Amino acid sequence: MSIVQMAKRIIWATNEDLARNKPAVLSLYRSILRALNSGDLPLTLAARHVKKGEARAIFMTASEERSLHNIADLMDTGYYTLSLLQKGQLPKNI
């Protein structure tokens, strides 16, 4: 069951819901970090480390989220950010 399907039935995530979606979140996190290492991005080594730190901070803050709607929005934002990074573009917030 996806986050969107769960969001239609309840508002708050249970521990089971969070555990079920943990692999998708970790995969997204790792993909974003890998994309930040791409040579296609116009970043210096120091800027890459700063951007990775920003990504870590965003994921750490978002890990405390319990609203299914907010979690779904955060995942959508993460996938959008990843798509921009893979195109060699920098999103404004990461």
N, CA, C and O of each residue as an XYZ file, in Angstrom:
376
protein
N       0.851     -1.171      0.000
C       0.000      0.000      0.000
C       0.897      1.235      0.000
O       1.828      1.336      0.798
N       0.614      2.149     -0.880
C       1.438      3.345     -0.990
C       0.995      4.393      0.029
O      -0.045      4.261      0.675
N       1.805      5.425      0.152
C       1.496      6.537      1.061
C       0.158      7.165      0.673
O      -0.652      7.490      1.542
N      -0.074      7.335     -0.627
C      -1.310      7.979     -1.084
C      -2.522      7.136     -0.702
O      -3.534      7.670     -0.248
N      -2.419      5.822     -0.885
C      -3.536      4.959     -0.505
C      -3.781      5.006      0.991
O      -4.929      5.011      1.436
N      -2.699      5.042      1.777
C      -2.850      5.123      3.226
C      -3.448      6.457      3.623
O      -4.229      6.538      4.571
N      -3.081      7.510      2.894
C      -3.562      8.845      3.239
C      -5.069      8.952      3.087
O      -5.697      9.791      3.733
N      -5.651      8.125      2.251
C      -7.092      8.176      2.048
C      -7.858      7.551      3.207
O      -9.043      7.830      3.389
N      -7.191      6.706      3.992
C      -7.918      6.043      5.067
C      -7.639      6.615      6.449
O      -8.532      6.613      7.297
N      -6.427      7.106      6.703
C      -6.112      7.708      7.997
C      -5.263      8.953      7.784
O      -4.728      9.181      6.699
N      -5.151      9.740      8.824
C      -4.389     10.986      8.723
C      -2.976     10.810      9.259
O      -2.031     11.333      8.669
N      -2.805     10.089     10.359
C      -1.496      9.973     11.002
C      -0.862      8.634     10.685
O      -1.541      7.609     10.634
N       0.432      8.651     10.473
C       1.182      7.439     10.152
C       1.396      6.614     11.414
O       1.706      7.146     12.479
N       1.224      5.310     11.272
C       1.539      4.398     12.370
C       2.991      3.961     12.213
O       3.614      4.203     11.179
N       3.517      3.324     13.236
C       4.890      2.817     13.149
C       5.009      1.806     12.010
O       6.048      1.733     11.354
N       3.970      1.039     11.774
C       3.973      0.066     10.675
C       4.054      0.778      9.324
O       4.789      0.347      8.434
N       3.301      1.862      9.175
C       3.350      2.646      7.932
C       4.749      3.205      7.697
O       5.271      3.153      6.584
N       5.344      3.734      8.752
C       6.674      4.318      8.629
C       7.704      3.250      8.279
O       8.581      3.480      7.446
N       7.601      2.089      8.910
C       8.544      1.005      8.627
C       8.383      0.502      7.200
O       9.366      0.149      6.549
N       7.170      0.469      6.722
C       6.902     -0.022      5.368
C       7.492      0.909      4.308
O       7.907      0.450      3.244
N       7.533      2.202      4.591
C       8.020      3.179      3.622
C       9.491      3.542      3.808
O      10.041      4.315      3.023
N      10.123      3.001      4.823
C      11.520      3.313      5.086
C      12.438      2.983      3.906
O      13.306      3.797      3.590
N      12.290      1.825      3.234
C      13.169      1.548      2.086
C      13.047      2.582      0.968
O      14.050      2.933      0.347
N      11.842      3.073      0.703
C      11.652      4.071     -0.354
C      12.312      5.390      0.023
O      12.901      6.057     -0.827
N      12.215      5.764      1.286
C      12.826      7.008      1.750
C      14.350      6.905      1.690
O      15.018      7.834      1.237
N      14.898      5.782      2.143
C      16.345      5.600      2.097
C      16.856      5.578      0.664
O      17.914      6.134      0.368
N      16.114      4.943     -0.216
C      16.507      4.906     -1.626
C      16.511      6.309     -2.223
O      17.435      6.673     -2.951
N      15.486      7.092     -1.918
C      15.424      8.468     -2.407
C      16.583      9.291     -1.860
O      17.207     10.055     -2.596
N      16.869      9.137     -0.585
C      17.971      9.865      0.056
C      19.302      9.531     -0.616
O      20.076     10.426     -0.955
N      19.560      8.246     -0.804
C      20.810      7.825     -1.449
C      20.886      8.317     -2.890
O      21.953      8.717     -3.356
N      19.764      8.288     -3.592
C      19.747      8.756     -4.981
C      20.058     10.244     -5.074
O      20.773     10.682     -5.975
N      19.518     11.010     -4.141
C      19.787     12.449     -4.127
C      21.267     12.701     -3.835
O      21.886     13.548     -4.479
N      21.836     11.979     -2.878
C      23.257     12.155     -2.573
C      24.126     11.771     -3.770
O      25.105     12.455     -4.068
N      23.772     10.676     -4.460
C      24.526     10.278     -5.657
C      24.410     11.330     -6.746
O      25.391     11.641     -7.422
N      23.200     11.883     -6.918
C      22.992     12.900     -7.948
C      23.796     14.166     -7.647
O      24.255     14.849     -8.563
N      23.962     14.470     -6.363
C      24.761     15.641     -5.993
C      26.244     15.439     -6.313
O      26.982     16.416     -6.440
N      26.686     14.200     -6.445
C      28.071     13.906     -6.822
C      28.290     13.976     -8.319
O      29.428     13.879     -8.778
N      27.240     14.139     -9.083
C      27.335     14.139    -10.534
C      28.212     15.276    -11.041
O      28.183     16.390    -10.518
N      28.980     14.970    -12.055
C      29.818     15.982    -12.675
C      29.028     16.960    -13.528
O      29.566     17.981    -13.956
N      27.758     16.662    -13.780
C      26.906     17.539    -14.585
C      26.493     18.805    -13.843
O      26.107     19.798    -14.460
N      26.578     18.763    -12.524
C      26.171     19.926    -11.726
C      27.309     20.930    -11.632
O      28.464     20.549    -11.440
N      26.988     22.206    -11.767
C      28.033     23.237    -11.701
C      28.393     23.580    -10.251
O      28.120     24.682     -9.775
N      29.009     22.617     -9.559
C      29.344     22.809     -8.148
C      30.813     22.493     -7.897
O      31.382     21.593     -8.516
N      31.415     23.241     -6.988
C      32.759     22.910     -6.532
C      32.643     21.818     -5.478
O      31.542     21.493     -5.032
N      33.775     21.254     -5.083
C      33.761     20.200     -4.076
C      33.155     20.697     -2.766
O      32.359     19.995     -2.141
N      33.525     21.890     -2.356
C      32.980     22.449     -1.115
C      31.470     22.665     -1.219
O      30.737     22.403     -0.266
N      31.010     23.141     -2.374
C      29.580     23.367     -2.565
C      28.812     22.044     -2.551
O      27.682     21.981     -2.067
N      29.431     20.988     -3.085
C      28.783     19.663     -3.056
C      28.585     19.203     -1.617
O      27.525     18.683     -1.268
N      29.604     19.394     -0.782
C      29.493     19.004      0.629
C      28.418     19.816      1.343
O      27.684     19.280      2.173
N      28.323     21.084      1.031
C      27.287     21.929      1.633
C      25.903     21.436      1.225
O      25.005     21.332      2.061
N      25.732     21.133     -0.063
C      24.430     20.657     -0.557
C      24.067     19.313      0.063
O      22.903     19.070      0.382
N      25.055     18.442      0.235
C      24.787     17.155      0.894
C      24.361     17.370      2.342
O      23.466     16.685      2.839
N      24.999     18.314      3.014
C      24.613     18.644      4.382
C      23.193     19.183      4.457
O      22.450     18.874      5.389
N      22.820     19.992      3.467
C      21.452     20.508      3.421
C      20.461     19.369      3.203
O      19.395     19.343      3.819
N      20.811     18.430      2.330
C      19.927     17.289      2.081
C      19.773     16.459      3.348
O      18.663     16.045      3.684
N      20.868     16.212      4.053
C      20.796     15.463      5.318
C      19.891     16.172      6.323
O      19.069     15.540      6.986
N      20.048     17.478      6.426
C      19.230     18.247      7.378
C      17.748     18.160      7.022
O      16.900     18.026      7.905
N      17.440     18.235      5.741
C      16.037     18.140      5.310
C      15.469     16.771      5.659
O      14.356     16.671      6.175
N      16.231     15.716      5.381
C      15.744     14.369      5.672
C      15.631     14.127      7.171
O      14.703     13.451      7.617
N      16.559     14.668      7.955
C      16.486     14.508      9.408
C      15.253     15.219      9.973
O      14.553     14.675     10.827
N      14.998     16.419      9.498
C      13.826     17.169      9.955
C      12.542     16.464      9.519
O      11.599     16.342     10.302
N      12.510     16.008      8.290
C      11.314     15.349      7.763
C      11.073     13.995      8.417
O       9.949     13.494      8.390
N      12.106     13.391      9.005
C      11.929     12.077      9.634
C      11.015     12.150     10.850
O      10.510     11.125     11.306
N      10.802     13.334     11.372
C       9.913     13.508     12.521
C       8.458     13.713     12.108
O       7.575     13.794     12.962
N       8.209     13.795     10.818
C       6.852     14.045     10.310
C       5.974     12.807     10.513
O       6.416     11.683     10.275
N       4.742     13.014     10.949
C       3.807     11.913     11.193
C       2.517     12.024     10.378
O       1.713     11.092     10.373
N       2.313     13.126      9.703
C       1.119     13.297      8.884
C       1.330     12.626      7.534
O       2.305     12.917      6.841
N       0.425     11.732      7.157
C       0.568     11.021      5.886
C       0.539     11.964      4.697
O       1.255     11.757      3.717
N      -0.283     12.995      4.778
C      -0.361     13.959      3.677
C       0.969     14.702      3.516
O       1.445     14.899      2.398
N       1.559     15.107      4.631
C       2.839     15.810      4.574
C       3.951     14.886      4.103
O       4.832     15.307      3.353
N       3.920     13.628      4.537
C       4.920     12.659      4.098
C       4.830     12.458      2.589
O       5.849     12.415      1.901
N       3.611     12.337      2.082
C       3.425     12.172      0.632
C       3.950     13.396     -0.119
O       4.586     13.256     -1.163
N       3.687     14.589      0.405
C       4.193     15.818     -0.228
C       5.722     15.867     -0.206
O       6.347     16.264     -1.189
N       6.321     15.464      0.915
C       7.776     15.447      1.015
C       8.392     14.459      0.029
O       9.425     14.748     -0.576
N       7.765     13.296     -0.135
C       8.271     12.308     -1.098
C       8.161     12.848     -2.522
O       9.087     12.702     -3.318
N       7.031     13.471     -2.838
C       6.866     14.062     -4.175
C       7.931     15.133     -4.428
O       8.508     15.200     -5.513
N       8.184     15.957     -3.431
C       9.203     16.997     -3.553
C      10.583     16.379     -3.743
O      11.388     16.871     -4.534
N      10.848     15.305     -3.018
C      12.126     14.619     -3.154
C      12.328     14.052     -4.544
O      13.411     14.174     -5.116
N      11.286     13.428     -5.098
C      11.393     12.870     -6.447
C      11.542     13.978     -7.495
O      12.261     13.808     -8.480
N      10.877     15.094     -7.288
C      11.018     16.231     -8.199
C      12.445     16.782     -8.131
O      13.053     17.077     -9.160
N      12.969     16.917     -6.922
C      14.336     17.385     -6.739
C      15.316     16.447     -7.429
O      16.245     16.895     -8.102
N      15.107     15.149     -7.261
C      15.976     14.166     -7.897
C      15.926     14.288     -9.411
O      16.958     14.184    -10.072
N      14.739     14.506     -9.968
C      14.635     14.638    -11.421
C      15.396     15.865    -11.918
O      16.022     15.819    -12.977
N      15.348     16.956    -11.165
C      16.109     18.155    -11.549
C      17.611     17.903    -11.465
O      18.361     18.298    -12.358
N      18.045     17.252    -10.400
C      19.465     16.971    -10.238
C      19.982     16.068    -11.356
O      21.096     16.254    -11.845
N      19.176     15.097    -11.754
C      19.584     14.185    -12.818
C      19.666     14.887    -14.172
O      20.362     14.419    -15.074
N      18.956     16.008    -14.315
C      19.031     16.799    -15.537
C      20.190     17.798    -15.504
O      20.433     18.510    -16.479
N      20.899     17.844    -14.373
C      22.007     18.775    -14.236
C      21.599     20.142    -13.759
O      22.360     21.100    -13.891
N      20.394     20.251    -13.199
C      19.896     21.523    -12.682
C      19.887     21.489    -11.159
O      19.709     20.436    -10.546
N      20.079     22.645    -10.569
C      20.021     22.756     -9.113
C      18.674     23.303     -8.690
O      18.274     24.375     -9.144
N      17.959     22.582     -7.821
C      16.725     23.153     -7.271
C      17.065     24.300     -6.329
O      18.192     24.397     -5.844
N      16.116     25.148     -6.077
C      16.368     26.327     -5.257
C      16.590     25.990     -3.781
O      17.323     26.701     -3.095
N      15.966     24.913     -3.282
C      15.991     24.650     -1.844
C      16.959     23.567     -1.417
O      16.953     23.196     -0.243
N      17.775     23.050     -2.283
C      18.720     22.009     -1.843
C      20.096     22.293     -2.358
O      21.024     21.529     -2.092
